[in-house]
Amino acid sequence: MPNESMPGEPGSPLKDMPDEARRIVDHARSLNVQLRLMGGLAVRVHCTSLDFCERPYSDIDLMGLGSQAAGIDRAFADLGYTPDKEFNALHGGQRLKFEDHVNKRHVEVFLDKFRMDQTLDFRGRLEIHPYTISLTDLFVTKIQVVKMDEKDFHDLFSLFRDHKIGVDDREGVINARYLAKLCAHDWGLYHTALRNLDRIPGFYDFFKLDNAERESMNRRLWILKLMIIEEPKGPIWKARDRLGERLPYYEEVERVGGEE
């Protein structure tokens, strides 16, 4: 019979992307390798309303540890993937890519850090959730995008709509304290996050939010922005703040991999 691999077991890649993503993470875990989902599929794991947050997904994006690169290679070999040797030779210190020839798609694994518009370090953060980067880290990967598109706002709304704002990494909570501390050490992230939060109400009509949802979103936005602004900033941050957008504050990168 065709592919009957179950999540966590070696074999040919599954057609269903959410099931395949879990299979990858489970099998890596069985090898004592940490892999966690990123992007739209990770948002889907945290959704309480799939009708709202579901959208098309093209590839699977993961975060792993550079110290476990050999174990990552072994895990994907077990699971029926072929390494992209040219890509991995060029970028293997930061990212690894594996091809799924059965379903005509690929998996990309970021190592240690997420390098897009801003650079985010995930070392020490992968234990928070068993299948994805933490809800807070997932939120940060979306709010840090300078040139957000409809897909980014869709994911951002899905996270905001379904979860509370708090000060720790409990299930269902976006940790505003952690985000505020990141912003207090990175002016570019601070500037981009506040600007994107200010843009969110402009999409209420697009996403057809009712009055209760709008009020709830407004309260969460107010709390999150207040905590980001009120977090104490050091002298280096304040000096950078005076320069504003006169200096580059984000990386111009091609949006591949972790953009999903």
C-alpha positions in Angstrom: 0.0 0.0 0.0 1.1 3.6 -0.4 2.8 5.6 2.3 1.5 4.5 5.7 4.2 6.1 7.8 2.9 7.3 11.2 4.1 10.5 12.9 7.4 9.8 14.7 8.4 6.8 12.5 10.9 6.6 9.7 9.6 6.2 6.2 8.4 8.1 3.2 7.2 11.7 3.8 3.5 12.1 4.4 1.3 14.1 2.0 -0.5 16.0 4.8 1.8 18.8 5.9 0.7 19.2 9.5 1.0 15.4 10.1 4.4 15.4 8.4 5.6 18.3 10.5 4.7 16.4 13.7 6.3 13.3 12.3 9.6 15.1 11.7 9.6 16.7 15.2 8.7 13.4 16.9 11.4 11.4 15.1 14.0 14.0 15.8 13.0 13.8 19.5 13.5 10.1 19.4 17.1 10.8 18.4 17.5 13.4 21.1 17.5 16.1 18.5 15.6 19.3 19.1 13.5 20.6 16.1 10.6 23.0 16.4 8.1 24.2 13.8 8.1 27.8 12.6 5.9 29.8 10.3 2.3 29.3 9.3 2.2 25.6 10.3 3.4 26.6 13.8 0.7 29.2 13.9 -1.8 26.5 13.0 -0.7 24.4 16.0 -1.6 27.3 18.4 -4.9 28.2 16.8 -8.2 27.6 18.5 -10.2 28.4 15.4 -8.9 26.7 12.3 -11.6 28.2 10.2 -10.0 31.6 10.8 -6.3 30.8 10.8 -6.1 28.1 8.1 -4.3 29.1 4.9 -2.2 27.4 2.2 1.3 26.2 3.1 4.0 25.5 0.6 6.9 24.1 2.7 7.9 23.2 6.3 10.2 25.5 8.3 11.9 24.4 11.5 14.3 25.8 14.1 17.2 23.6 15.3 20.6 23.8 17.0 23.8 24.1 15.1 25.5 21.7 17.6 23.0 19.0 16.5 23.5 19.4 12.7 24.8 15.8 12.3 21.7 14.5 14.1 19.5 16.6 12.0 21.0 15.1 8.9 20.4 11.6 10.2 16.8 12.4 11.2 15.9 13.6 7.7 17.7 10.6 6.0 15.6 8.3 8.2 12.4 10.1 7.2 13.0 9.8 3.4 14.5 13.2 2.6 17.4 14.1 0.4 19.8 16.8 1.5 20.3 19.8 -0.8 24.0 19.4 -0.9 24.8 22.6 -2.8 22.6 24.7 -0.5 23.9 23.0 2.7 27.5 23.5 1.6 26.9 27.2 1.1 24.6 27.9 4.1 25.1 25.0 6.4 26.4 27.1 9.2 23.1 28.9 9.4 20.5 26.8 7.5 19.9 23.3 6.2 17.6 22.3 3.4 16.1 18.9 2.7 14.1 17.8 -0.4 10.9 15.8 -0.3 10.7 14.3 -3.8 7.5 12.4 -3.0 5.4 15.5 -2.5 7.6 18.0 -4.4 8.4 20.3 -1.5 11.2 21.0 0.9 12.0 21.5 4.5 14.3 24.2 5.7 15.9 24.2 9.1 17.3 27.4 10.7 20.2 26.8 13.1 20.4 28.7 16.4 19.2 32.0 15.0 16.4 33.3 12.8 18.0 35.8 10.4 15.4 37.8 8.5 14.7 41.5 8.9 16.0 41.2 12.5 18.1 38.5 14.0 16.5 36.4 16.8 18.5 33.9 18.9 16.6 30.7 19.8 19.3 28.9 21.8 17.8 28.1 25.1 14.2 28.7 23.9 13.4 25.4 22.1 12.2 23.5 25.2 9.2 25.8 25.8 6.7 24.0 23.5 7.0 20.4 22.4 6.3 21.0 18.7 6.8 24.7 17.8 9.0 27.5 18.8 7.2 29.2 21.7 4.0 31.2 21.1 5.9 34.4 22.0 8.9 33.6 19.7 6.4 32.8 16.9 4.8 36.2 17.5 8.2 37.9 17.4 9.1 36.3 14.0 5.9 37.9 12.6 6.0 41.3 14.3 9.7 41.8 13.2 8.8 41.9 9.5 9.3 45.4 8.1 7.4 44.8 4.8 4.4 42.8 6.0 2.1 41.2 3.5 -1.4 39.8 3.9 -0.1 36.4 5.0 2.0 37.9 7.8 -1.0 39.9 9.1 -3.2 36.9 8.8 -0.8 34.9 11.0 -0.4 37.9 13.4 -4.2 38.2 13.7 -4.5 34.4 14.4 -2.0 34.7 17.2 -3.5 37.8 18.7 -7.1 36.7 18.4 -6.6 33.4 20.2 -4.2 34.2 23.0 -3.8 36.4 26.0 -1.0 38.9 26.8 1.0 38.1 29.9 4.4 38.1 31.4 5.6 34.5 31.1 5.7 31.6 28.7 2.7 29.7 29.9 0.5 27.9 27.3 -1.8 30.4 25.5 0.1 33.5 26.6 2.2 35.9 24.6 5.0 36.9 26.9 5.0 40.7 26.7 7.8 41.0 29.2 10.1 38.9 27.0 9.2 40.9 23.9 9.7 44.2 25.7 13.2 43.1 26.8 14.1 42.1 23.3 13.0 45.5 22.0 14.9 47.3 24.8 18.1 45.7 23.4 17.3 46.2 19.7 16.1 49.5 18.4 15.2 48.1 15.0 13.0 45.5 16.5 11.4 48.1 18.8 10.7 50.4 15.9 9.3 47.7 13.6 7.2 46.1 16.3 5.5 49.3 17.4 4.8 50.3 13.8 3.3 46.9 13.0 1.2 46.9 16.1 -0.2 50.4 15.1 -1.2 49.0 11.7 -3.2 46.1 13.1 -6.5 48.0 13.7 -6.5 49.0 10.0 -7.2 45.3 9.2 -10.2 44.8 11.5 -12.7 45.2 8.6 -10.6 43.0 6.3 -10.7 40.1 8.8 -14.4 40.8 9.6 -13.9 41.2 13.4 -17.0 41.9 15.4 -17.2 44.6 18.0 -16.3 42.3 20.9 -13.2 41.0 19.1 -12.1 44.6 18.2 -12.4 45.7 21.8 -10.4 42.6 23.0 -7.7 43.3 20.3 -7.5 46.9 21.3 -6.9 46.0 24.9 -4.2 43.6 24.0 -2.5 46.1 21.7 -2.6 48.8 24.4 -1.0 46.5 27.0 1.6 45.1 24.7 2.7 48.6 23.4 2.7 50.0 26.9 5.1 47.3 28.1 7.4 47.7 25.1 7.6 51.5 25.5 7.9 51.4 29.3 10.7 48.8 29.5 13.9 50.6 30.6 16.4 51.3 27.8 20.2 51.6 28.1 22.4 54.4 26.8 23.4 52.6 23.6 19.7 52.1 22.8 18.9 55.7 23.5 21.8 56.9 21.3 20.5 54.7 18.5 17.0 56.1 19.0 18.2 59.6 18.3 19.4 58.5 14.9 16.1 56.9 14.0 15.6 55.7 10.4 18.7 57.7 9.2 20.6 54.5 9.8 19.6 51.1 8.5 17.6 49.2 11.1 16.8 45.9 9.3 18.4 43.5 6.9 17.4 43.4 3.3 17.0 39.6 2.8 15.3 37.4 0.3 12.3 36.0 2.1 12.7 32.2 1.8 12.3 29.4 4.3 11.1 31.0 7.5 8.6 33.2 5.8 5.9 30.6 5.8 
